[in-house]
Structures are given as structure tokens and as C-alpha cells.
């Protein structure tokens, strides 16, 4: 398979009112690769690109990696992006036939929009940040280039993040999980937010990856767990006895100190939590990951990969 395409959308001639770039990433690619084998899995992205190109003939659809497709298009209406995202999501509701076997692909969608002219590199950067948001939020994410911060000082932001917990700048919002057949909310997912004192609301795609690189992710995740336990008690007092799910970043699952501290917090509180783990975190260090997943399961916590 040829190497990844360079993410540089290009629009010849005069530009219309809006330019859009959508990044579609196959979430369960690594699982499929283990099942199908690497050669066939690497060709899977071509099937995805072909399906999207057929559904969106006016867009430029390009393979941008082994599990990533970019869709660039232009329109005079901002609403066109919402319509396109729905078309892409609907495209993945139908399984892909791979060597006679139907396989469902799960995707994350991140998009960038700009009215008028924007540097192509900037459009790509915002689409990538939106994709990072989508991985965290589990819904399609859109970033408007004009509204995005012109230049994010990541060094300063990393320094500020270290103080954000102590300064109570972080807070949680909760996304309900609905049991379809029973038509009731059975659990919630905790989503961390950062209200920066001068920058305003900082999106997860801007600070979660940075926290993972700086190891602030340990303190951030432990804070999230403690805060979620407090909020869970408040919900229970109001008659909502719900399990709370929390995202665990890839590198943490192999950290024995982190696992021990989480277990101590959970056992002391008696909280009913669940942990959402990315499949890449298991693949990085499978022996440690599987052992620690068993530790979490043994103390009664639910796991979702």
C-alpha cells in the first residue's frame, strides 16, 4: 500500500464562501488488522475511501493513512458540513464486505470549517484538533478556524494545566448512556472540561494529548475519578443511582502505581465506576494491560474497550 497522503487540501481557482475538511478515522482498525491480517487490513482504507467518494462526488476524498481518510469540499452554505457529516456517518451503518465477511467499522469524525480564505495548513491543524475532540467526546466534532485561537502557546498551556487542578479550573460534564430496549439512562460518561482564567474554555483536544505527553495525565485522571465519585453521590442522593464511566489514557494502563492508587480510591469510596479503555492502550503493552484490566474487574469495576 502506498504511504500516507500529505494532508494539504487544495482548491483551484476562486474559493466559494466556505471551505471544509473532514477527517474520518477507523477506531477499530487494530482489532480488524488482528482478525484480517495486515495486508488485507491495509487495503480496507481503500474500500472506505471508495464508498465515501461515491457518496460525495463533489468532494475530494483522499487516503491519508492506514486508517484515516480526508474529505475536502467547498460550498456557499455552512449547513453543507452538517449534511456531509450525516452522510459519512450513515455510510458506516452498512457493514463492509471483506472477503465474504460483513464487518462494521466504527469511526471518529473531526472537521474544520472556514469562511473565506484560510491557510491550508491551519485548516488541517484544526481538523486534527477536532478529531482529537471526537475521540474523547465520542461524537463528530467541528472546529471553526475563525473562532479558534490564532496561536496556542502549548508551553504556557502545559504550565497552566499543572496548576489547573489546584485552582479548581477543571469541571466535569456528564453524557448519559441509554439502554435502547429499556429506554432508560443506565450510566453516564464523565467528560472533563477546563475553564482557563484568561483563555476561556479550553477544548479537550487541546489539553488531553498535551497532558499525556507531559505526564500530567496521571494527576488529571485521578482528579477526574475523585470528582466523579463526589458527583455520583450527589446523583444518588437525588434518586439517580448510575454507574459513572471514565476514560483511561493509553499509557496509564501499564503504570502499576496509577493502578494501585485508583484501586485504593475506589475501594475506600465504594463507588460504582466503569473505565473506558482504548484498544491501543492494550496493544502497547498487552501483558501489563491485561493484568491490570483484571485488577480493575476484580474490584467490581466495569470495563469497555
Buried (B, 14 or more C-beta within 10 A) or exposed (E): EEEEEEBEBEBEEEEBEBBBBBBBBBBBBBBBBEEBEEEEBBEBBEBBBEBBBEBBEEBBBBBBBBBBBBBBBBBEEBEBBBEBBEBBBEBBEEEBEBEEEEBEBEBBBBBBBBEEEBEBEBBBBBBBBBBBBBBBBBEBBBBBBEEBEEEBEBEEBBEBBEEBBEEEBBEBEBEEBEEEEEEEEEBBBBBBBBEBEEBEEBBBBBBBBBBBEBEBBBBBBBBBBBBBBEBBEEBEEEEEEBBBBBBBBBBBBBBEEBBEBBBEBBEEBEBBBBBBBBBEBBBBBEEBBEBBBEBBEEEEBBBEE
